[in-house]
């Protein structure tokens, strides 16, 4: 696994821990499945608007719609929403919102993707069809508290559910979303059983719920707006640990009354839910690591990585600062090695 949180040095700031209106940024997570006719023009227009508003983050545009996460000044994010809402078909876009002391992205990426989120199942999967049911956070909670018989599936990757998940959920041991169909084949879930599923913001459930319906599961329910929305609406009741997010924050709290880590530092075993990438550029493995262990290991996941010549310099004063891109540390010969390993991981 090679989830990188590399970013440019100018973005690395030590949080003061104080939040004022001037220093707060808004982070939004959103998607909308709507056909886009001229994807190229849509992307160019989008990129220009985001640049002008000084937003950072990732926006993926496909023929089937938009999938994005952006951060910027609160007013700029509001202007972005007005911009997207003005596009034909996108006025009903829903946003999951959070405040942050920093912009948790190094840069802005607006690009084309073949699909908004890929299940790679070879099926034609149209979100919201086949009679899948959307549960509001309140409905979700009441099913959880009803004593009804159901099976709950965490539709995220193993490293995400490891640091936080709903009580009683099945936590599939999969590395990529497109591994879910294979997981389902082997999971032996009765097609008559009530199925509840959730993910971070809802987009993966949009695909997997319809996939399960097409596979004959009769009663398929997905959490509307995902964990992020649920945390805000229901205070995170019945959620253990924190929610993994794909930005520099890596995890965000869900339940303010229970922020105890449910995972451990992979080096020292102490309770911990902070991820870092291994300092060895050739490894770059994402692993859970306490600050003390990070200092001791110089940011590496194992002794072998610690002695690697491709180890990036570690800053003990700011142990959790993300590493920068490979070219800040190594010459062009590194890229050839990196692209070869990226191909084998794809
Ligand atoms: Zn390593």
py3Dmol code that shows the C-alpha trace and the ligand (Angstrom):
import py3Dmol

protein = """\
ATOM      1  CA  UNK A   1       0.000   0.000   0.000  1.00  0.00           C
ATOM      2  CA  UNK A   2       1.370   3.323  -0.984  1.00  0.00           C
ATOM      3  CA  UNK A   3      -0.920   6.047   0.297  1.00  0.00           C
ATOM      4  CA  UNK A   4       1.157   9.163   0.262  1.00  0.00           C
ATOM      5  CA  UNK A   5       0.583  12.367   2.111  1.00  0.00           C
ATOM      6  CA  UNK A   6       3.513  14.168   0.538  1.00  0.00           C
ATOM      7  CA  UNK A   7       3.137  17.897   0.406  1.00  0.00           C
ATOM      8  CA  UNK A   8       5.144  21.008  -0.223  1.00  0.00           C
ATOM      9  CA  UNK A   9       7.143  22.559   2.630  1.00  0.00           C
ATOM     10  CA  UNK A  10       5.254  25.830   2.507  1.00  0.00           C
ATOM     11  CA  UNK A  11       2.156  23.952   3.662  1.00  0.00           C
ATOM     12  CA  UNK A  12       3.805  22.478   6.697  1.00  0.00           C
ATOM     13  CA  UNK A  13       2.893  24.483   9.740  1.00  0.00           C
ATOM     14  CA  UNK A  14       2.757  23.539  13.335  1.00  0.00           C
ATOM     15  CA  UNK A  15      -0.766  24.015  14.548  1.00  0.00           C
ATOM     16  CA  UNK A  16      -1.054  26.585  17.307  1.00  0.00           C
ATOM     17  CA  UNK A  17      -3.975  24.642  18.751  1.00  0.00           C
ATOM     18  CA  UNK A  18      -5.981  27.856  18.772  1.00  0.00           C
ATOM     19  CA  UNK A  19      -8.789  28.419  16.344  1.00  0.00           C
ATOM     20  CA  UNK A  20     -10.079  31.810  15.411  1.00  0.00           C
ATOM     21  CA  UNK A  21     -12.310  32.882  12.559  1.00  0.00           C
ATOM     22  CA  UNK A  22      -9.261  34.182  10.703  1.00  0.00           C
ATOM     23  CA  UNK A  23      -7.313  30.967  10.868  1.00  0.00           C
ATOM     24  CA  UNK A  24     -10.094  28.478  10.258  1.00  0.00           C
ATOM     25  CA  UNK A  25     -10.478  26.736   6.983  1.00  0.00           C
ATOM     26  CA  UNK A  26     -13.325  24.654   5.700  1.00  0.00           C
ATOM     27  CA  UNK A  27     -12.850  21.180   4.268  1.00  0.00           C
ATOM     28  CA  UNK A  28     -15.628  19.768   2.103  1.00  0.00           C
ATOM     29  CA  UNK A  29     -16.274  16.288   0.794  1.00  0.00           C
ATOM     30  CA  UNK A  30     -18.900  15.788  -1.887  1.00  0.00           C
ATOM     31  CA  UNK A  31     -20.007  13.865  -4.931  1.00  0.00           C
ATOM     32  CA  UNK A  32     -22.837  14.019  -7.387  1.00  0.00           C
ATOM     33  CA  UNK A  33     -23.642  11.440 -10.030  1.00  0.00           C
ATOM     34  CA  UNK A  34     -24.817  13.514 -12.970  1.00  0.00           C
ATOM     35  CA  UNK A  35     -23.932  13.039 -16.617  1.00  0.00           C
ATOM     36  CA  UNK A  36     -21.421  15.622 -17.869  1.00  0.00           C
ATOM     37  CA  UNK A  37     -21.450  16.235 -21.622  1.00  0.00           C
ATOM     38  CA  UNK A  38     -18.221  18.141 -22.142  1.00  0.00           C
ATOM     39  CA  UNK A  39     -15.894  16.765 -19.488  1.00  0.00           C
ATOM     40  CA  UNK A  40     -12.865  18.675 -20.814  1.00  0.00           C
ATOM     41  CA  UNK A  41     -14.567  22.051 -20.646  1.00  0.00           C
ATOM     42  CA  UNK A  42     -16.072  21.208 -17.249  1.00  0.00           C
ATOM     43  CA  UNK A  43     -12.590  20.429 -15.894  1.00  0.00           C
ATOM     44  CA  UNK A  44     -10.974  23.575 -17.323  1.00  0.00           C
ATOM     45  CA  UNK A  45     -13.742  25.748 -15.927  1.00  0.00           C
ATOM     46  CA  UNK A  46     -13.493  24.033 -12.562  1.00  0.00           C
ATOM     47  CA  UNK A  47      -9.748  24.327 -12.315  1.00  0.00           C
ATOM     48  CA  UNK A  48      -9.894  28.048 -13.071  1.00  0.00           C
ATOM     49  CA  UNK A  49     -12.576  28.644 -10.442  1.00  0.00           C
ATOM     50  CA  UNK A  50     -10.713  26.671  -7.762  1.00  0.00           C
ATOM     51  CA  UNK A  51      -7.442  28.462  -8.518  1.00  0.00           C
ATOM     52  CA  UNK A  52      -9.065  31.843  -8.300  1.00  0.00           C
ATOM     53  CA  UNK A  53     -10.568  30.911  -4.926  1.00  0.00           C
ATOM     54  CA  UNK A  54      -7.187  29.548  -3.769  1.00  0.00           C
ATOM     55  CA  UNK A  55      -8.641  26.144  -2.965  1.00  0.00           C
ATOM     56  CA  UNK A  56      -6.593  23.000  -2.594  1.00  0.00           C
ATOM     57  CA  UNK A  57      -7.624  19.372  -2.754  1.00  0.00           C
ATOM     58  CA  UNK A  58      -8.726  16.819  -5.329  1.00  0.00           C
ATOM     59  CA  UNK A  59     -11.609  16.905  -7.756  1.00  0.00           C
ATOM     60  CA  UNK A  60     -12.215  13.940 -10.034  1.00  0.00           C
ATOM     61  CA  UNK A  61     -14.526  14.442 -12.968  1.00  0.00           C
ATOM     62  CA  UNK A  62     -15.919  11.579 -15.027  1.00  0.00           C
ATOM     63  CA  UNK A  63     -18.699  11.110 -17.551  1.00  0.00           C
ATOM     64  CA  UNK A  64     -20.896  10.013 -14.644  1.00  0.00           C
ATOM     65  CA  UNK A  65     -20.304  13.031 -12.395  1.00  0.00           C
ATOM     66  CA  UNK A  66     -18.061  14.666  -9.846  1.00  0.00           C
ATOM     67  CA  UNK A  67     -16.242  13.403  -6.742  1.00  0.00           C
ATOM     68  CA  UNK A  68     -14.258  15.929  -4.754  1.00  0.00           C
ATOM     69  CA  UNK A  69     -12.647  17.056  -1.553  1.00  0.00           C
ATOM     70  CA  UNK A  70     -11.504  20.661  -1.252  1.00  0.00           C
ATOM     71  CA  UNK A  71     -10.281  23.030   1.417  1.00  0.00           C
ATOM     72  CA  UNK A  72      -9.931  26.776   1.620  1.00  0.00           C
ATOM     73  CA  UNK A  73     -11.037  29.874   3.468  1.00  0.00           C
ATOM     74  CA  UNK A  74     -14.632  29.590   4.657  1.00  0.00           C
ATOM     75  CA  UNK A  75     -15.885  32.329   2.314  1.00  0.00           C
ATOM     76  CA  UNK A  76     -14.026  30.809  -0.639  1.00  0.00           C
ATOM     77  CA  UNK A  77     -15.595  27.401  -0.025  1.00  0.00           C
ATOM     78  CA  UNK A  78     -19.032  29.024   0.080  1.00  0.00           C
ATOM     79  CA  UNK A  79     -18.280  30.713  -3.240  1.00  0.00           C
ATOM     80  CA  UNK A  80     -17.197  27.383  -4.690  1.00  0.00           C
ATOM     81  CA  UNK A  81     -20.503  25.837  -3.667  1.00  0.00           C
ATOM     82  CA  UNK A  82     -22.370  28.622  -5.395  1.00  0.00           C
ATOM     83  CA  UNK A  83     -20.211  28.015  -8.484  1.00  0.00           C
ATOM     84  CA  UNK A  84     -20.912  24.266  -8.578  1.00  0.00           C
ATOM     85  CA  UNK A  85     -24.585  24.788  -7.875  1.00  0.00           C
ATOM     86  CA  UNK A  86     -24.810  27.035 -10.936  1.00  0.00           C
ATOM     87  CA  UNK A  87     -23.808  24.122 -13.198  1.00  0.00           C
ATOM     88  CA  UNK A  88     -26.746  22.358 -14.866  1.00  0.00           C
ATOM     89  CA  UNK A  89     -27.712  19.320 -12.789  1.00  0.00           C
ATOM     90  CA  UNK A  90     -25.492  20.122  -9.803  1.00  0.00           C
ATOM     91  CA  UNK A  91     -27.769  22.396  -7.770  1.00  0.00           C
ATOM     92  CA  UNK A  92     -28.651  19.504  -5.442  1.00  0.00           C
ATOM     93  CA  UNK A  93     -25.053  18.630  -4.524  1.00  0.00           C
ATOM     94  CA  UNK A  94     -24.698  17.758  -0.842  1.00  0.00           C
ATOM     95  CA  UNK A  95     -21.565  18.580   1.133  1.00  0.00           C
ATOM     96  CA  UNK A  96     -19.975  17.032   4.181  1.00  0.00           C
ATOM     97  CA  UNK A  97     -18.198  19.897   5.929  1.00  0.00           C
ATOM     98  CA  UNK A  98     -15.529  20.200   8.551  1.00  0.00           C
ATOM     99  CA  UNK A  99     -13.373  22.989   9.955  1.00  0.00           C
ATOM    100  CA  UNK A 100      -9.599  22.750  10.124  1.00  0.00           C
ATOM    101  CA  UNK A 101      -6.743  24.917  11.382  1.00  0.00           C
ATOM    102  CA  UNK A 102      -4.765  24.178   8.239  1.00  0.00           C
ATOM    103  CA  UNK A 103      -5.418  23.368   4.628  1.00  0.00           C
ATOM    104  CA  UNK A 104      -4.772  19.615   4.657  1.00  0.00           C
ATOM    105  CA  UNK A 105      -3.720  19.371   1.010  1.00  0.00           C
ATOM    106  CA  UNK A 106      -0.425  20.256  -0.699  1.00  0.00           C
ATOM    107  CA  UNK A 107      -1.972  21.301  -3.973  1.00  0.00           C
ATOM    108  CA  UNK A 108      -4.996  21.416  -6.230  1.00  0.00           C
ATOM    109  CA  UNK A 109      -5.728  18.526  -8.563  1.00  0.00           C
ATOM    110  CA  UNK A 110      -8.679  18.650 -10.937  1.00  0.00           C
ATOM    111  CA  UNK A 111      -8.625  15.758 -13.328  1.00  0.00           C
ATOM    112  CA  UNK A 112     -10.493  13.232 -15.382  1.00  0.00           C
ATOM    113  CA  UNK A 113     -11.171   9.743 -14.084  1.00  0.00           C
ATOM    114  CA  UNK A 114     -12.936   7.010 -16.073  1.00  0.00           C
ATOM    115  CA  UNK A 115     -15.374   6.506 -13.173  1.00  0.00           C
ATOM    116  CA  UNK A 116     -16.158   8.552 -10.059  1.00  0.00           C
ATOM    117  CA  UNK A 117     -15.276   5.571  -7.928  1.00  0.00           C
ATOM    118  CA  UNK A 118     -14.347   2.263  -9.429  1.00  0.00           C
ATOM    119  CA  UNK A 119     -15.694  -1.096  -8.335  1.00  0.00           C
ATOM    120  CA  UNK A 120     -14.289  -2.723 -11.453  1.00  0.00           C
ATOM    121  CA  UNK A 121     -17.055  -5.303 -11.367  1.00  0.00           C
ATOM    122  CA  UNK A 122     -17.809  -5.236 -15.060  1.00  0.00           C
ATOM    123  CA  UNK A 123     -21.385  -4.327 -14.200  1.00  0.00           C
ATOM    124  CA  UNK A 124     -23.257  -1.263 -15.263  1.00  0.00           C
ATOM    125  CA  UNK A 125     -23.903   0.243 -11.854  1.00  0.00           C
ATOM    126  CA  UNK A 126     -26.117   3.269 -11.640  1.00  0.00           C
ATOM    127  CA  UNK A 127     -26.288   4.777  -8.143  1.00  0.00           C
ATOM    128  CA  UNK A 128     -29.681   5.141  -6.521  1.00  0.00           C
ATOM    129  CA  UNK A 129     -31.295   2.405  -8.608  1.00  0.00           C
ATOM    130  CA  UNK A 130     -32.448  -1.168  -7.879  1.00  0.00           C
ATOM    131  CA  UNK A 131     -34.388  -0.036  -4.802  1.00  0.00           C
ATOM    132  CA  UNK A 132     -31.514   0.588  -2.416  1.00  0.00           C
ATOM    133  CA  UNK A 133     -32.590   2.439   0.723  1.00  0.00           C
ATOM    134  CA  UNK A 134     -30.851   5.520   2.099  1.00  0.00           C
ATOM    135  CA  UNK A 135     -30.933   5.759   5.883  1.00  0.00           C
ATOM    136  CA  UNK A 136     -30.583   9.162   7.522  1.00  0.00           C
ATOM    137  CA  UNK A 137     -28.179   9.271  10.485  1.00  0.00           C
ATOM    138  CA  UNK A 138     -31.187   9.183  12.863  1.00  0.00           C
ATOM    139  CA  UNK A 139     -32.725   6.193  11.052  1.00  0.00           C
ATOM    140  CA  UNK A 140     -29.372   4.414  11.018  1.00  0.00           C
ATOM    141  CA  UNK A 141     -28.991   4.917  14.741  1.00  0.00           C
ATOM    142  CA  UNK A 142     -32.498   3.693  15.452  1.00  0.00           C
ATOM    143  CA  UNK A 143     -31.918   0.493  13.435  1.00  0.00           C
ATOM    144  CA  UNK A 144     -28.720  -0.039  15.412  1.00  0.00           C
ATOM    145  CA  UNK A 145     -30.628   0.405  18.654  1.00  0.00           C
ATOM    146  CA  UNK A 146     -33.701  -1.612  17.587  1.00  0.00           C
ATOM    147  CA  UNK A 147     -32.348  -5.082  18.246  1.00  0.00           C
ATOM    148  CA  UNK A 148     -33.272  -6.041  14.652  1.00  0.00           C
ATOM    149  CA  UNK A 149     -31.265  -8.740  12.956  1.00  0.00           C
ATOM    150  CA  UNK A 150     -28.938  -7.256  10.362  1.00  0.00           C
ATOM    151  CA  UNK A 151     -25.446  -7.507   8.971  1.00  0.00           C
ATOM    152  CA  UNK A 152     -23.441  -4.295   8.809  1.00  0.00           C
ATOM    153  CA  UNK A 153     -20.620  -3.897   6.288  1.00  0.00           C
ATOM    154  CA  UNK A 154     -17.833  -1.336   6.507  1.00  0.00           C
ATOM    155  CA  UNK A 155     -17.343  -0.524   2.828  1.00  0.00           C
ATOM    156  CA  UNK A 156     -13.841   0.907   3.255  1.00  0.00           C
ATOM    157  CA  UNK A 157     -10.309  -0.442   3.044  1.00  0.00           C
ATOM    158  CA  UNK A 158      -8.732  -2.382   5.910  1.00  0.00           C
ATOM    159  CA  UNK A 159      -6.418   0.449   7.004  1.00  0.00           C
ATOM    160  CA  UNK A 160      -9.432   2.773   7.311  1.00  0.00           C
ATOM    161  CA  UNK A 161     -11.642   0.534   9.452  1.00  0.00           C
ATOM    162  CA  UNK A 162      -8.646  -0.353  11.610  1.00  0.00           C
ATOM    163  CA  UNK A 163      -8.646   3.058  13.332  1.00  0.00           C
ATOM    164  CA  UNK A 164     -12.418   3.443  13.609  1.00  0.00           C
ATOM    165  CA  UNK A 165     -15.711   1.722  12.794  1.00  0.00           C
ATOM    166  CA  UNK A 166     -19.282   1.154  13.936  1.00  0.00           C
ATOM    167  CA  UNK A 167     -19.908  -1.383  16.690  1.00  0.00           C
ATOM    168  CA  UNK A 168     -20.628  -4.830  15.329  1.00  0.00           C
ATOM    169  CA  UNK A 169     -19.676  -4.076  11.719  1.00  0.00           C
ATOM    170  CA  UNK A 170     -17.977  -6.591   9.461  1.00  0.00           C
ATOM    171  CA  UNK A 171     -14.555  -5.155   8.611  1.00  0.00           C
ATOM    172  CA  UNK A 172     -13.519  -6.655   5.271  1.00  0.00           C
ATOM    173  CA  UNK A 173      -9.793  -7.245   5.029  1.00  0.00           C
ATOM    174  CA  UNK A 174      -9.417  -5.577   1.629  1.00  0.00           C
ATOM    175  CA  UNK A 175      -6.830  -3.101   0.421  1.00  0.00           C
ATOM    176  CA  UNK A 176      -8.777  -1.559  -2.443  1.00  0.00           C
ATOM    177  CA  UNK A 177     -12.439  -0.778  -3.095  1.00  0.00           C
ATOM    178  CA  UNK A 178     -12.409  -2.928  -6.226  1.00  0.00           C
ATOM    179  CA  UNK A 179     -11.667  -5.975  -4.043  1.00  0.00           C
ATOM    180  CA  UNK A 180     -15.184  -5.819  -2.552  1.00  0.00           C
ATOM    181  CA  UNK A 181     -16.958  -7.997  -5.139  1.00  0.00           C
ATOM    182  CA  UNK A 182     -14.460 -10.798  -4.451  1.00  0.00           C
ATOM    183  CA  UNK A 183     -14.874 -10.292  -0.711  1.00  0.00           C
ATOM    184  CA  UNK A 184     -18.658 -10.570  -1.079  1.00  0.00           C
ATOM    185  CA  UNK A 185     -18.331 -13.845  -2.994  1.00  0.00           C
ATOM    186  CA  UNK A 186     -16.478 -15.324  -0.039  1.00  0.00           C
ATOM    187  CA  UNK A 187     -18.461 -13.679   2.775  1.00  0.00           C
ATOM    188  CA  UNK A 188     -21.444 -16.064   2.677  1.00  0.00           C
ATOM    189  CA  UNK A 189     -24.050 -13.486   3.610  1.00  0.00           C
ATOM    190  CA  UNK A 190     -27.639 -14.716   3.302  1.00  0.00           C
ATOM    191  CA  UNK A 191     -29.421 -12.762   0.553  1.00  0.00           C
ATOM    192  CA  UNK A 192     -32.508 -12.514   2.780  1.00  0.00           C
ATOM    193  CA  UNK A 193     -30.632 -10.767   5.557  1.00  0.00           C
ATOM    194  CA  UNK A 194     -31.037  -7.048   6.143  1.00  0.00           C
ATOM    195  CA  UNK A 195     -27.817  -5.341   5.029  1.00  0.00           C
ATOM    196  CA  UNK A 196     -26.555  -2.022   6.412  1.00  0.00           C
ATOM    197  CA  UNK A 197     -23.504  -0.446   4.839  1.00  0.00           C
ATOM    198  CA  UNK A 198     -21.464   2.682   5.385  1.00  0.00           C
ATOM    199  CA  UNK A 199     -18.342   4.424   4.162  1.00  0.00           C
ATOM    200  CA  UNK A 200     -16.669   7.807   4.764  1.00  0.00           C
ATOM    201  CA  UNK A 201     -18.958  10.140   2.848  1.00  0.00           C
ATOM    202  CA  UNK A 202     -21.332   7.758   1.065  1.00  0.00           C
ATOM    203  CA  UNK A 203     -19.902   7.470  -2.445  1.00  0.00           C
ATOM    204  CA  UNK A 204     -18.573   3.924  -2.188  1.00  0.00           C
ATOM    205  CA  UNK A 205     -21.924   2.712  -0.847  1.00  0.00           C
ATOM    206  CA  UNK A 206     -23.614   4.286  -3.875  1.00  0.00           C
ATOM    207  CA  UNK A 207     -21.869   1.665  -6.006  1.00  0.00           C
ATOM    208  CA  UNK A 208     -21.650  -1.293  -3.663  1.00  0.00           C
ATOM    209  CA  UNK A 209     -25.317  -1.115  -2.579  1.00  0.00           C
ATOM    210  CA  UNK A 210     -26.491  -1.367  -6.195  1.00  0.00           C
ATOM    211  CA  UNK A 211     -23.937  -4.124  -6.812  1.00  0.00           C
ATOM    212  CA  UNK A 212     -25.360  -6.143  -3.906  1.00  0.00           C
ATOM    213  CA  UNK A 213     -28.914  -5.632  -5.148  1.00  0.00           C
ATOM    214  CA  UNK A 214     -27.885  -6.938  -8.554  1.00  0.00           C
ATOM    215  CA  UNK A 215     -26.381  -9.950  -6.785  1.00  0.00           C
ATOM    216  CA  UNK A 216     -29.768 -10.769  -5.247  1.00  0.00           C
ATOM    217  CA  UNK A 217     -29.570  -9.181  -1.796  1.00  0.00           C
ATOM    218  CA  UNK A 218     -33.112  -8.096  -0.987  1.00  0.00           C
ATOM    219  CA  UNK A 219     -32.855  -5.503   1.769  1.00  0.00           C
ATOM    220  CA  UNK A 220     -29.879  -3.202   1.206  1.00  0.00           C
ATOM    221  CA  UNK A 221     -29.522   0.035   3.190  1.00  0.00           C
ATOM    222  CA  UNK A 222     -26.785   2.643   3.037  1.00  0.00           C
ATOM    223  CA  UNK A 223     -25.880   5.403   5.495  1.00  0.00           C
ATOM    224  CA  UNK A 224     -26.689   8.695   3.803  1.00  0.00           C
ATOM    225  CA  UNK A 225     -23.696  11.051   3.955  1.00  0.00           C
ATOM    226  CA  UNK A 226     -21.469   8.399   5.517  1.00  0.00           C
ATOM    227  CA  UNK A 227     -19.585   8.509   8.809  1.00  0.00           C
ATOM    228  CA  UNK A 228     -18.765  12.217   8.486  1.00  0.00           C
ATOM    229  CA  UNK A 229     -22.414  13.199   8.258  1.00  0.00           C
ATOM    230  CA  UNK A 230     -23.407  10.737  10.992  1.00  0.00           C
ATOM    231  CA  UNK A 231     -20.793  12.115  13.393  1.00  0.00           C
ATOM    232  CA  UNK A 232     -22.186  15.600  13.060  1.00  0.00           C
ATOM    233  CA  UNK A 233     -25.849  14.600  13.155  1.00  0.00           C
ATOM    234  CA  UNK A 234     -25.793  11.936  15.877  1.00  0.00           C
ATOM    235  CA  UNK A 235     -22.648  12.795  17.827  1.00  0.00           C
ATOM    236  CA  UNK A 236     -20.978   9.612  16.687  1.00  0.00           C
ATOM    237  CA  UNK A 237     -23.033   7.281  18.924  1.00  0.00           C
ATOM    238  CA  UNK A 238     -21.998   3.614  18.439  1.00  0.00           C
ATOM    239  CA  UNK A 239     -18.890   4.604  16.490  1.00  0.00           C
ATOM    240  CA  UNK A 240     -15.581   3.481  17.971  1.00  0.00           C
ATOM    241  CA  UNK A 241     -12.309   5.251  17.220  1.00  0.00           C
ATOM    242  CA  UNK A 242     -11.768   7.863  14.526  1.00  0.00           C
ATOM    243  CA  UNK A 243     -12.559   8.278  10.847  1.00  0.00           C
ATOM    244  CA  UNK A 244      -9.760   7.924   8.286  1.00  0.00           C
ATOM    245  CA  UNK A 245      -9.753  10.702   5.674  1.00  0.00           C
ATOM    246  CA  UNK A 246      -7.724  11.000   2.476  1.00  0.00           C
ATOM    247  CA  UNK A 247      -5.951  14.227   3.288  1.00  0.00           C
ATOM    248  CA  UNK A 248      -3.087  15.319   5.517  1.00  0.00           C
ATOM    249  CA  UNK A 249      -5.192  15.029   8.658  1.00  0.00           C
ATOM    250  CA  UNK A 250      -5.492  11.261   8.020  1.00  0.00           C
ATOM    251  CA  UNK A 251      -7.949  10.795  10.884  1.00  0.00           C
ATOM    252  CA  UNK A 252     -10.716  13.015  12.257  1.00  0.00           C
ATOM    253  CA  UNK A 253     -12.762  12.557  15.438  1.00  0.00           C
ATOM    254  CA  UNK A 254     -16.319  11.237  15.087  1.00  0.00           C
ATOM    255  CA  UNK A 255     -17.533  10.853  18.644  1.00  0.00           C
ATOM    256  CA  UNK A 256     -16.403  13.743  20.900  1.00  0.00           C
ATOM    257  CA  UNK A 257     -17.347  11.701  23.974  1.00  0.00           C
ATOM    258  CA  UNK A 258     -15.105   8.814  23.018  1.00  0.00           C
ATOM    259  CA  UNK A 259     -11.818   9.614  21.314  1.00  0.00           C
ATOM    260  CA  UNK A 260      -9.942   6.627  22.728  1.00  0.00           C
ATOM    261  CA  UNK A 261      -7.844   4.943  20.043  1.00  0.00           C
ATOM    262  CA  UNK A 262      -9.019   1.426  19.175  1.00  0.00           C
ATOM    263  CA  UNK A 263      -5.720   0.642  17.446  1.00  0.00           C
ATOM    264  CA  UNK A 264      -2.103   0.363  18.541  1.00  0.00           C
ATOM    265  CA  UNK A 265       1.266   1.725  17.486  1.00  0.00           C
ATOM    266  CA  UNK A 266       2.760  -0.945  15.216  1.00  0.00           C
ATOM    267  CA  UNK A 267       6.194  -0.396  16.720  1.00  0.00           C
ATOM    268  CA  UNK A 268       5.588  -0.015  20.456  1.00  0.00           C
ATOM    269  CA  UNK A 269       2.046  -1.360  20.943  1.00  0.00           C
ATOM    270  CA  UNK A 270       0.758   1.686  22.830  1.00  0.00           C
ATOM    271  CA  UNK A 271      -2.822   2.863  22.042  1.00  0.00           C
ATOM    272  CA  UNK A 272      -2.525   5.072  18.962  1.00  0.00           C
ATOM    273  CA  UNK A 273      -4.409   6.052  15.813  1.00  0.00           C
ATOM    274  CA  UNK A 274      -1.929   8.288  14.018  1.00  0.00           C
ATOM    275  CA  UNK A 275      -0.708   7.065  10.654  1.00  0.00           C
ATOM    276  CA  UNK A 276       2.621   7.966   9.087  1.00  0.00           C
ATOM    277  CA  UNK A 277       4.295   6.946   5.833  1.00  0.00           C
ATOM    278  CA  UNK A 278       7.565   5.048   6.255  1.00  0.00           C
ATOM    279  CA  UNK A 279      10.549   7.386   5.794  1.00  0.00           C
ATOM    280  CA  UNK A 280      12.135   4.864   3.443  1.00  0.00           C
ATOM    281  CA  UNK A 281      11.059   6.219   0.057  1.00  0.00           C
ATOM    282  CA  UNK A 282      11.120   2.738  -1.450  1.00  0.00           C
ATOM    283  CA  UNK A 283       8.740   1.454   1.208  1.00  0.00           C
ATOM    284  CA  UNK A 284       6.513   4.478   1.983  1.00  0.00           C
ATOM    285  CA  UNK A 285       4.175   2.092   3.841  1.00  0.00           C
ATOM    286  CA  UNK A 286       1.344   3.698   5.757  1.00  0.00           C
ATOM    287  CA  UNK A 287       1.433   2.470   9.339  1.00  0.00           C
ATOM    288  CA  UNK A 288       0.138   3.449  12.763  1.00  0.00           C
ATOM    289  CA  UNK A 289       2.917   4.954  14.829  1.00  0.00           C
ATOM    290  CA  UNK A 290       3.222   6.812  18.141  1.00  0.00           C
ATOM    291  CA  UNK A 291       5.321   9.951  18.249  1.00  0.00           C
ATOM    292  CA  UNK A 292       7.908   8.293  20.520  1.00  0.00           C
ATOM    293  CA  UNK A 293       8.272   5.300  18.212  1.00  0.00           C
ATOM    294  CA  UNK A 294       8.507   7.561  15.160  1.00  0.00           C
ATOM    295  CA  UNK A 295      11.422   9.379  16.783  1.00  0.00           C
ATOM    296  CA  UNK A 296      13.088   6.134  17.804  1.00  0.00           C
ATOM    297  CA  UNK A 297      12.694   4.615  14.329  1.00  0.00           C
ATOM    298  CA  UNK A 298      13.526   7.868  12.486  1.00  0.00           C
ATOM    299  CA  UNK A 299      10.122   7.593  10.812  1.00  0.00           C
ATOM    300  CA  UNK A 300      10.719   4.053   9.539  1.00  0.00           C
ATOM    301  CA  UNK A 301       8.432   1.032   9.815  1.00  0.00           C
ATOM    302  CA  UNK A 302      11.178  -1.534  10.505  1.00  0.00           C
ATOM    303  CA  UNK A 303      14.928  -1.914  11.044  1.00  0.00           C
ATOM    304  CA  UNK A 304      15.482  -2.808   7.408  1.00  0.00           C
ATOM    305  CA  UNK A 305      13.895   0.454   6.247  1.00  0.00           C
ATOM    306  CA  UNK A 306      15.877   2.340   8.861  1.00  0.00           C
ATOM    307  CA  UNK A 307      19.111   1.229   7.211  1.00  0.00           C
ATOM    308  CA  UNK A 308      17.914   1.921   3.652  1.00  0.00           C
ATOM    309  CA  UNK A 309      19.865   4.455   1.610  1.00  0.00           C
ATOM    310  CA  UNK A 310      16.543   5.755   0.316  1.00  0.00           C
ATOM    311  CA  UNK A 311      15.529   6.939   3.771  1.00  0.00           C
ATOM    312  CA  UNK A 312      14.239  10.513   3.895  1.00  0.00           C
ATOM    313  CA  UNK A 313      15.595  12.762   6.651  1.00  0.00           C
ATOM    314  CA  UNK A 314      13.324  12.694   9.688  1.00  0.00           C
ATOM    315  CA  UNK A 315      12.447  15.780  11.709  1.00  0.00           C
ATOM    316  CA  UNK A 316      12.133  14.762  15.360  1.00  0.00           C
ATOM    317  CA  UNK A 317      10.816  18.223  16.267  1.00  0.00           C
ATOM    318  CA  UNK A 318       7.787  17.627  14.076  1.00  0.00           C
ATOM    319  CA  UNK A 319       7.493  13.867  13.899  1.00  0.00           C
ATOM    320  CA  UNK A 320       4.132  13.834  12.150  1.00  0.00           C
ATOM    321  CA  UNK A 321       5.024  16.307   9.402  1.00  0.00           C
ATOM    322  CA  UNK A 322       4.315  14.599   6.075  1.00  0.00           C
ATOM    323  CA  UNK A 323       7.308  13.842   3.889  1.00  0.00           C
ATOM    324  CA  UNK A 324       7.769  15.767   0.679  1.00  0.00           C
ATOM    325  CA  UNK A 325       7.846  14.423  -2.870  1.00  0.00           C
ATOM    326  CA  UNK A 326      10.663  12.074  -3.875  1.00  0.00           C
ATOM    327  CA  UNK A 327      12.449  14.691  -6.020  1.00  0.00           C
ATOM    328  CA  UNK A 328      13.180  16.780  -2.943  1.00  0.00           C
ATOM    329  CA  UNK A 329      15.448  13.978  -1.757  1.00  0.00           C
ATOM    330  CA  UNK A 330      16.646  11.923  -4.710  1.00  0.00           C
ATOM    331  CA  UNK A 331      17.840  12.282  -8.301  1.00  0.00           C
ATOM    332  CA  UNK A 332      15.949  11.295 -11.479  1.00  0.00           C
ATOM    333  CA  UNK A 333      17.176   7.687 -11.225  1.00  0.00           C
ATOM    334  CA  UNK A 334      14.712   7.245  -8.376  1.00  0.00           C
ATOM    335  CA  UNK A 335      11.703   7.913 -10.579  1.00  0.00           C
ATOM    336  CA  UNK A 336      12.432   4.942 -12.830  1.00  0.00           C
ATOM    337  CA  UNK A 337      12.422   2.674  -9.811  1.00  0.00           C
ATOM    338  CA  UNK A 338       9.292   4.325  -8.426  1.00  0.00           C
ATOM    339  CA  UNK A 339       7.253   4.012 -11.608  1.00  0.00           C
ATOM    340  CA  UNK A 340       8.233   0.354 -11.907  1.00  0.00           C
ATOM    341  CA  UNK A 341       6.999  -0.344  -8.376  1.00  0.00           C
ATOM    342  CA  UNK A 342       3.838   1.737  -8.926  1.00  0.00           C
ATOM    343  CA  UNK A 343       2.976  -0.413 -11.939  1.00  0.00           C
ATOM    344  CA  UNK A 344       3.327  -3.575  -9.924  1.00  0.00           C
ATOM    345  CA  UNK A 345       1.039  -2.205  -7.222  1.00  0.00           C
ATOM    346  CA  UNK A 346      -1.667  -0.911  -9.539  1.00  0.00           C
TER     347      UNK A 346
END
"""
ligand_1 = """\
1
ZN
Zn 9.230 0.746 5.674
"""
view = py3Dmol.view(width=600, height=400)
view.addModel(protein, "pdb")
view.setStyle({"model": 0}, {"cartoon": {"style": "trace"}})
view.addModel(ligand_1, "xyz")
view.setStyle({"model": 1}, {"stick": {}})
view.zoomTo()
view.show()
